[in-house]
Amino acid sequence: MDDEEDSADVMGEQNGDVRECDYGKNSQIYRNMSFPFASRGVQPQDMSRPRLTSRRAVLPRRSSSVKLQASARRTLHTRPPLDRMQQIFQAIKSGEFPNRHRLAADIEVTIKTIQRDLDFMRERLNLPIAFDQEGKGYRFTQPISSFPMVELTESELVSVFIGQKALAQYKGTPFEAPLRSAFDKLTSNLSGKLTMAWSDLDALVSFKSFEVSPVDLTTFQTTSEAVCKSMEMSFDYKKLDATKYEKRTLQPYHLACVLDQWYVIGLCLKRKALRTFVLARMKNAKLGSAVFERPADFSIEKHLKNSFGVFTAKGSHTVRLKFDAFAGQLVRERIWHPSQKIQETANGGLELTLQLSSLHEIEPWVLSWGEHVRVTGPAELRKRVLRRLKAAVRDFRP
């Protein structure tokens, strides 16, 4: 029987227990940066972790009939912290009220280690974990869908950004070491031992996407520092339909990569409202001296909830699109928006329904499907698409 969690048994353990890997110091990156893949159907998958060698030699488990000799001592292969915490997360999410003793036995670590992981998950990952007296185990006090993102240091995050553009360009440069560190963190999800030369990656793995304007590294570093330190920044910005740059001062709340494009979202002091800026359209980015307080109720998930990409508005549109059998198969293969609903139609087609705050980004997406899609609502979207099609036909006439 497990009593209510007691912090006394985790005191003074540093000298006698296995030393764990550092969790890192930049936990604010969790809240301030994101890679929202799911907005276009890329689903991140959970993976098991490799077993690492701990610094403490311990006795292996043996039957009571077998005598243990000093020579039989070996190194216990323990799981790294992220793997343990994911196992704890899944056990609590199952609703079976696991306690520390059960978790320690299942994961094959000490109760003290489990307590440290639970404390970290509550205090650093902000997971709502509580001990349930009736269930005699742990539970989540509110619905939780997935485990938080992997934490990277600031230099590693910059390196991931660089690697996104083109890893091969930075072999043999000062960026290669932090890139390797970030790669090792990401590939630590794989079971067993992984050995691979950088040159092998080019032959075995590739990513193909639309080319976007390259972002100046200094702009990215200045923006990421302003976001992480909650400091105002200034820059020159050229809007999509503008002919010249204009000065902007921003309190940046969040840095996001959407569809291979980097955006910063924050309070524009000129407009006195939330605005989204494309980093590729910025220049002369400078860190200011003023520090601001990021609103406690700001949430990037809430901010982008009803957008089809990054463009947000205060409207409400129920978009209904009918796809033929050819396009229907392609639409089924991806998650295009959290609100999407699919209804099968005759001849293998389907109707896709979305709830959006703006039609700005859905319009070109509809046009990209050509004759394979028909807009059934709203009427405003039908008019927009029809106007675009008529203009295209007019421009193609000899």
C-alpha positions, 0 to 999 in steps of 0.5 A: 500500500502506497501512502500519500507522496512524501518528499522526505524519502527523496532528501539526501539522495544525491550521494547515494543514488544514481545521478540523472541527466540534467533536465536543462534550464530553458524550460520557457522554450516549451511555452514560447516556441512551437512547430505545429505540424498537425495543422497540415496533417503531420502527426508526431509519433511516440517512440521508445527510448534507448537504455543508457549506462548509469554511473552506478554499479549495482547487483543484477536480479538473481534467484534466491538460490544463486549466490551473488559474488562480487565479480557478478556485479554489472552496470544497470542500464537505466532509461533516460529521464524523458523515457521514464517520464513518458512511461509515467505519463502513460501510466497515469493517463490510463486511469489506473491510479499508479503509485510510486512503488508500482511505477518504480517496479514497472520502470525498474528504477528507485522510488526516489527517482520516480519522485524526482520525475513526478516533481519535475513533471509538475513543476517544470512541465506544468502537468496537473498531477495529483495523488488520489486518496481514494484511488491510492495513486496518481491521476491528472486533475484535468484532461491531458492529450499528449506529453509536452515537447522535448526540451532543447537548449537555446543553441540547439534550437538555433541549430535545428533551425539552421539544419532545417534550411540545409544541414549539408551547408554547415558540415565542418563549421562551428554549427556542426557540434550543436547540430550533432547534440540536437540530433542526438537528443531527437534520435535518443528516441530509438531503441538500441545503439545507433551509429551513423556518419553525417554523410550517411544521412544524406543518402538515407534520409531526405526532406522535400518541401517548398523553398521559402525565403531564407531567414537571416541567422541574426534575425532569428537569433535576435527574435528567439532571444527576445521571445525567451527573455520577454524583451521588446524588439524593433525591426524594419518590416515589409508587408506582402503588398508593400513597396517599402519597409516600415519600422515596427516595435514588438513585444514578442510572445511566441515563435512558430514554424508553420509549413517551413516558414518562421513567424513571430506573434506578439503585441505590435506597439504601433497597431496596439494589437496582436500581429503575426510577422514573417521573419523572412520579411524582417531586417535590422532586427534589434533587441530593446532594453524594455522588459514586458510581461507575457499575458498569462492567458495567451495560448498559441493553441487558442490563438491559432485554433480557428485559423487554417494556417497562421492568419487569424480573424474574429469571424466564424465560417463553416466551410463545406467542400465536396471532393471527387473520388480522386481528391477524396482519397488524398484528403482522407490521408491527412488531418487538415484542421482540428475541426475537420469533419468528413462525410462520405458521398457517392462514387468514392467522394467526400464532403469536408467541413471546417470551422474557420475564423477567416477565408484568407488562407483557405481560398488558395488551398481550394483553388489548388485542387482545381476541378476536383473540388466544389465549394458548397459553403459559405457563399462568400467563399464560392464568390471568391473562388469564382472570381479568381477562376474567371480572372485566371481564364481571362489572363490565359486568353490569347 
